[in-house]
Amino acid sequence: MAQLKTIVDSLESKLHQLIEAHEALQKDHQLMSEAFNNLEQEFQSQALELNQWKEINQELKMANAMLGSDQYKRETKLKINALVRDIEQCIAHLAP
């Protein structure tokens, strides 16, 4: 009978340790999940900022080309031609 009590006590002790380990792992998981969410938000924010900087860079290139720089003239001409085509298509859709 004493041996059965020792086995039960041992099982209780191990079960208690497992429960504590499980709770600790749940806390770690929660912290890591929050950290992941924070990093994901930061990534989204930086991706948005990068896109904004790319747009500004593109606008500056076009402005530079319009001011006479030969470097971006071709790109600007292509962009203007694309805009003209878009406008012509809109006019064609509006015309009866």
Secondary structure, DSSP 8 states (H G I E B T S, - for coil): -HHHHHHHHHHHHHHHHHHHHHHHHHHHHHHHHHHHHHHHHHHHHHHHHHHHHHHHHHHHHHHHHHTT-STTHHHHHHHHHHHHHHHHHHHHHH--
